[in-house]
Amino acid sequence: MIDVNFNRSNFYPLKLKKISSKNIFKIINSEILFDQDINKDFLIKEISSIEKIYNNSILFINHKIKFNNKLNILVITNNKDLFDQRYYDNNIYVKNSELAYREILNSIYLHEDDINFKDNFIFKNNCYISKFAKIGQNAKIGINSIICRGVEIGNNCIIKNNVTIKNSIIGNNVNIGDNTVVGGTGFGFDLIKMGSTNIKPHIGIVNIEDNVMIGSNCSIDRARIHITHIGSNSMLDNQIHIGHNVILGNNCCIAAQTGIAGSTTIQDNVIIGGQVGIAGHIIIGENVKIAAKSGVTKNIESNSTIAGFPAIDIKLWKKSIIGNKYGYKRN
């Protein structure tokens, strides 16, 4: 697991300076609040995810997970069995955990999808840089670019023209092409209740390690709670979309017009051809090669070479192409 520590309030100012575990229920709509069992009152200081557990935090889950029981965690769940088992010390049972998530986070944090969110920019060298951003030595920021609140850019980076960077920590020697957006809102919503006023708050960040190359017209969405990650020395061509919570390993190479859906992990040294579509919530192992125009719908073992839709071992794919052309049947 990639572990990156960041100060959330640098990116998302707090609406509520203090709120305790025993007062959280006041934020939740009474129509979705079923029950609560809170044995310890503590100040809420963070939001946890399964990937990263913080002390004095809220954790939204729908199945049992293990964490250090010495930590002060308020668990919010829509799983009645989990609540009834009292597996955790502090529990709230709700009808709809996604709605509770939206109500609580929108009450605690300001974010760019909140009309009251504000930044404070300096106009410098024909670009806008937030007073709350940090720019490293010898970094070059192109014309019409926007660097937003909390962003950290390392040394010797090249940020080209019309680039927008939000909610991101960027390492050294990173090169980002024209018209790219890093750290925008992820595609998170409830199918039952859609629309722009019902999107799920994204209060995570994008973390880009050293020596990464990102082409033009790319979009890299920030994580919902923790990080979207681009590993060191990775190369992204033009017009690539990286969904929220994606973890991309070191030394990866992705050709143009590829889309990677949210919460997928791609391990080190993976090569992806152009116009590949990769489903969400899957794991692609190390040293995998994916042929152009493939559709990847399931986990892929390390050292595999795959092609087609759904993507399979490239030798089997070639046999199927020949079989279809000449009327052979594959056993």
N, C-alpha and C positions, 0 to 999 in steps of 0.2 A: 504494500500500500504506500502511495505517495503521501508524505506527511509535510504539510506546509503550515506554519503558524503565521497568522495575520491578525491585525486588530480590526475587527469588523466595523467598529464605529468610525474608523478613518474613512470608510467608504459610505457607510449608512448611519447618519446621525440618529441618536436615540430620541424618540418622542417621549418615552417614559423613562425618567432618570432612575426611578426605583419602583420595582414591583416584586412582591413576594410570592412564593409558591401557593400560599393559601388565598391569594387574591386574584390569581389568574382566572378563576372561574367567572369573575365579574366581566371579563372581556368576551367570553364565549356566549353566543346567542342561546338563550334559555331553551329554545326549541330543539337544539341539538345536544344539550348537556343532559346526560342521563344520570350520572352518579360520580362521586369522588371519594377518595380515601387518602388523605394527606396527613402523614404522621409527623412531618417536620416542616417547620416554616423557615425558609431561607430566601435570600435575595436572588432573583433570576439575573444572571450576568451574561448568559450565552444561549445559543440554540445549537443543539447537537444533531449530528447525523449518524447513521450506522458506521460511516467511515471514520468519523472523528467525534469522540465523546469528551465533553467538557464538564468540569465540576460546576455546580450551581447553574444547571441548565435545564432546558425543556427538550425532551426527545419524543418525536412522533413515530410510533411503530404500530404495525398490525400483526406482528408475531413475536415470539419470545427471542430475545438475544441476551448474551451475557456481557456484563460489564462490571467493573469494580464496585461492589456494594457499599464501599466507604464513600463513594461520590454522592453528592446531593443531586439527584436527577428526578425531575418531575416527568413521568411518563404519561403521554396522552395517546389513547388508543380507541379504535372502534371495534376491538375484539372483546366481546363479552367474556369469553372463557379466560382470556388473559387477565382481564380485570378481576374476575371472580376468584382466580387463584391467588391473588395478592402476592404475586411473585416479586413485585417491587414495593418499596416502602411508601412511595408517593405516586398515586394514580388518579387519572381522570378518565372516565368512560364517556365517549361522545357518539352520537349517531353518525356523524360524517367527519372523519379526521382531517380530510382535505379542506373542508370549510372552516374547521377550527384552526387549522394551520394558517389559512388566509386571514382570518379575523385577528389572531394573536399577533402574527408578524406585522400586519398593517397597523396594529396599535402600538407596537414597540419601536419599529424602525421606520425611518424615512428612506425611500428608495426612488429611483428615477421614474417608476410607474405611478408614483404618488404625486398628485398635482402640486403639493406643498413642498416637494423636494427642491432644494436650491444649491447652486454652486456659485463660486466667485472667481471669475476669470481675469487674467491679465492678457491684453492683446500685445503680442510680441513677435516680431519678424513674420507678420502676416499669418499668425496662427493664435489660437486661444489656449492658454495653459492655466489650469486651476491653481489658485493660491495654495491649495492643499495637496498638490502633486509634488513629486520629487524627481528631478531629472539629473542623470549622472553626467560625469565629465565627458566632453567631446561628443555628446549625443547631438544628432542633427534632426530637427523637426521641420518637415516640409510645409509648403504653402497650404493654407486653409485647413490644417489639421487641428483637432481638438483633443486635448489631454485633460481628463476630468478628475474630480475629487478622489484623493487617496491613491491615485496611480503612482507606481514607482517604476522608473525606467533606468536601466543600468548604464554602464559606461560604453562609449563607442557604438551606440545604437544608431541605426538609420531608419527614421520614420518618414516615409515619402509623403506625397501630396494627398490632401483630402482624406487622411486617415483619422478615424475616431477611436480613441482608447479610453475605456471606462473600466473601473472595478478590476484592475489588473496589476500584477507584479511581473515585471519583465527583466530578465537577466542582462548580461553583458553581450555586446556584439550581435544583437538581434537586428534583422533587416526586415522591415514590413512594407509591402508594396502599396501602390496608390489605391485609394477608395476602399480600403479594408476596414472592417469594424471588429474590434476586439473588446469583449466584455459586455456585449449587448444582452438583453433579456432573453432567457431561454424560452422554449415553446412548451409552457406548462399551463394546463387548464383542466377544467372539469367538464367532461362530455355532457353531463346532465345539465350544467349551468354554464353556458359558454358566453363569450363576449369580452370586450376589452376591460370591463369593470370587474371581471371575475377571474382574471389571470392569477396564477400562483406567484406570490412574491419570490424573487430570486435575490438572495442576500449573500451569495457566495462570490467567488472571484475567478479570474483566469490567471494561471501561473505559467509563464513561459521561461524556460531555462536558457542557458547561454548558447550562442552560436546557432540560433534557429533562423531559418529563412522562410518568410511567408509572402506569397505572391499577391497580385492585385485582385481586388473584388472578392476577398474572402470574408467569411463571417465566423467568428469563434465566440460562442455563447458562454456567458459566465454560469457557474454552477448554481444550483438551487440553494444549497447551504454551505458546501465545502469548496472544492476546486474543480475546474476544468484545467487539464494539465497537458502541456506540450513539452516533451523531453528534449534534452540537449542534442544539438547537431541535426535535428530533424528538418526536413525540407518539404514545404507545402507549395504546390503550384498555384496557378490562378483559379479563381472561382470555386473554392472549396468551402464546404460548410462543416463545422465541428459543433455538434450539439452539446447541450449542457451536461456536465458531470463526466464528459469523456476523458479518459486517461490515455494519452498517446506517449509511448515510450521513447527511448533515446534512439537516434540514428534511423529514424523512419523516413520514408520517401513516398509522397502521395502526389499522383498526377492530377491534372485539371479536372474540374467538374465532378469531383467525388463528394458524396455526402455521408457523414457518419452520424447516426442517430444517438440520442442521449444515453448516458450511463454505460457506454461500451468501453471496454479496456482493450487497448492494442499494445502488445508488449514490444520489446526492443527489436530493431533491425527488420521491420516489416516494410515490404515494398508493395505499393498499391497502384495499379494502372488507372487510366483515365475513366471517368464516368462510372465508377464503382459505387454501388449503394450498399451500405452496411447497416443492418438492423440494430435496434437499441438493446441494451442489457445483455450483451454477449461478450465473450472473451476470445480474442485472437492471440495465439501464442507467439513466441519469438521466431524470427527468421522465416516468417510466412511470406509467400509471394502470391498476389492476387491479380489475375489477368484483367485487362480492361473490360468494361461493361458487365462485370460480374455482379451478382446479387448475393450478398452473404447474409444468411438468415439464422445461423446457429454457431455455436462455439467451434473454433478451428484449432487443431493441435499444432504445436510448434513444429517448424521445419516442413510444413505442408506447402504445396503449390496447387492452387485451386483456380477454377474458371467456371463460367456459365451461371445459369439461374435455374434453381438454387445452386450456388457454387459447390462443386464437388472436386475431387482429385482431378488434376488436369489431364491425366492419362485416360481416366474414365470418360471425361468430357469429350476428348478427341475421338475416342472410340464411338461415342454416341453420335457425334457429328457425322462420322464416316458411315455409321449404320443407317442414319436417317437419309443420307444422300443416296446410298446404294441399296437400301432396303434390307440391311442386315438387322437381325434382332439381337439385342444384348441379353446374355444369360444372367 
